[in-house]
Amino acid sequence: MGAGNHVKLRLRRPNRDWDFYPFDQVLDTMLHKLCYNAYGPHKSSFYKLWDELRKVYFHYFR
């Protein structure tokens, strides 16, 4: 949506308003989408940044 101006995440499973996706899955999807802002397509630099962001999350918040 406009080169990273908006990132939309689905929190609930389709057609099941009472059933949320697991937090870690939503967070990992968000980190993945944010990597597009820095590197665009999936290349080694994209995956390297995604791995770094995951490590930071697990270090500080798990």
matplotlib code that plots the C-alpha trace (Angstrom):
import matplotlib.pyplot as plt

x = [0.0, 2.0, 5.6, 5.3, 3.1, 0.6, 1.1, -2.1, -2.1, -4.9, -5.4, -8.5, -9.0, -11.4, -15.1, -14.2, -14.2, -13.6, -10.5, -7.2, -4.0, -1.2, 0.7, 4.1, 2.7, 1.3, 4.5, 6.6, 4.4, 4.8, 8.6, 8.5, 6.4, 8.7, 11.7, 10.1, 10.6, 14.3, 15.0, 11.9, 12.1, 13.3, 17.1, 19.8, 19.8, 16.1, 16.4, 19.4, 17.4, 14.4, 16.6, 18.2, 14.8, 13.7, 16.8, 16.2, 12.6, 13.4, 16.3, 14.3, 10.7, 10.9]
y = [0.0, 3.0, 1.9, 1.1, 4.1, 1.6, -1.9, -3.8, -6.9, -9.4, -10.1, -12.3, -15.4, -14.9, -15.3, -16.0, -12.7, -14.5, -16.4, -14.4, -15.4, -16.1, -12.9, -14.3, -15.0, -11.5, -10.0, -12.0, -11.0, -7.3, -7.7, -9.3, -6.5, -3.8, -5.4, -4.6, -0.9, -1.4, -3.9, -4.6, -8.1, -11.2, -11.2, -12.2, -8.6, -8.9, -12.1, -10.9, -7.9, -10.1, -12.4, -9.5, -8.0, -11.4, -11.8, -8.3, -9.2, -12.5, -10.9, -8.1, -9.3, -13.1]
z = [0.0, -1.1, -0.6, 3.1, 4.1, 5.5, 6.8, 7.5, 9.6, 10.0, 13.7, 13.4, 11.3, 8.4, 9.2, 12.9, 14.8, 18.1, 16.9, 16.9, 15.2, 17.7, 18.7, 17.5, 14.1, 13.7, 15.0, 12.6, 9.7, 10.7, 10.8, 7.4, 6.0, 7.5, 5.8, 2.4, 3.3, 3.5, 0.8, -1.4, -2.9, -1.1, -1.4, 1.0, 2.5, 3.1, 5.0, 6.9, 8.2, 9.0, 11.0, 12.9, 13.8, 15.0, 17.2, 18.7, 19.5, 21.1, 23.1, 24.6, 24.6, 25.2]

ax = plt.figure().add_subplot(projection="3d")
ax.plot(x, y, z, "-o")
ax.set_aspect("equal")
plt.show()
